[in-house]
Amino acid sequence: MAVDKNMNVLIVDDYNTMLRIMKNLLKQLGFSNVDEASHGGEALERIKTKKYGIIISDWNMEPMTGYELLKQVRGSEMAYKDTPFIMVTAESKTENVIAAKQAGVNNYIVKPFNAETLKKKMEAVLGVF
């Protein structure tokens, strides 16, 4: 089944430049319905009011990290608990990757990355597009 590029995508990062970069990469891949949040708490509020096809979140943010957001999303009984979730981080520590996998992350991207890396990680979660 083809991936719906009109799906709502939520990107979460506390660094505005990174949000802009991710939004541009997603646009290059054909995704136009991209919302932004600057931390996990803001993302959680958005998720409660809008259906997203995928969440792409940075790990290190304040006041709520991407890891805490992931645990909140996966621990919820709400409709969004199964939303595909990709974690983005500058750290590739094995313990972080294991913790994210145990918390239910679908994929993991280490910064820096390009459109091709993002596409491959998204295809692994959503299917080929």
N, C-alpha and C positions, 0 to 999 in steps of 0.2 A: 504494500500500500504506500502511495506517495505521501511524503511529508507535506502538511499544509503550511506553506510559507506565510500564510495570513494569520497564523496562530499568534496569540499574545505571548511575548517573551518578556521576562523580568530579569533585568541585570542589576546586581547589587554591589556597590563598591563605594568606599568613603572618599575616594580620590576622583575628582571630577574629570581629570584628564583620562583616567582609565575607563570611566563610563563612556566618554566620547569615543575613545578608541574601540571599545567593544561594540558600541552602537554602529560605528562605521564598518567594522568587520561584519556584523550581522547584516547590514544593508548590502554589502558586497555579495553576501551569500543569498540575498533575496528576501530577507525578513524585514518588514517595514513597521510592524506593530510592536515596538519595543518601548517598555516602560522602565524607568530608573528608580532606584532607592539608594539612599546614602548610608544605610546601616540595616542590620537585621530587623530591628523593631519596625522601622518604616516599611520594609519589605513585607513583614507579617501583616501589617494593616492593609497593604495593597492586595495581598493574596486572599484575604478574607472578603474582599469586595469585588474581585475580578478573577475570572478563570484564566490561568496561564498554561501554555503548552509545555513550557520549560522554564526553570529558574537557573540562572548562572550567577553565582555569588562568590565574591572574594572571601577569604578566610578571616584575615585580620582587619577588624573594624571595631569601632566603639560607638555606642555603648553595648550593642549586641553584635557579636561576631557571626560570621557565616556558618561556623560550626554550631553555634547555639541556635541559629535560624534553622539549620538542617534538622537538629534534634527536635525543635518545636514543630516543624512541618511533619516529620515522620511520626512524632508522638501524638499527633492530633487525630481525632476521630472525624474531622471535617473532610469534605470532598477533595481537598487539595493534598491529602497525605501521600498520594501516589504520584504526584507531579514529578516528572523527571528533574533531577537536580545535578548540576555540574559545579564542582568546587574549583575556584581559581586561587592560586597562591604563589608567592615568590619562594616559598619553602618547600623542599621536596623530602623532608624528614620522613623516614619510614613510619615512625610512630603516628605522624599526622595522617598519612595515607591510610594506615590501618584503622585509626580512630574514625575517620570519615567513612570508610567502607562499613565499619561496624554500625555507624549511625544511619546508614542507608543511602549514602551518596551513589549516584549512578555512574559518574565519571569524574576525573580529576585532571586539571590542566595546570602546568607549572609555567609561571611567567618567566621571561617574555614568550609570547606566542604570536602566530600569524593567522590569517584567514584559513589557510589549509589545515592547520592544527585544530582550530576551532571547528571547522567543518567535519573533520574525521571524528572528533570527540562527540559532536552532536549526532552524527550519523550512527555512531556506536550505540547511542541511547534512543534515537528517534527512528532510525532507518535511513536508507539512502535517499538523498534529494538532489 
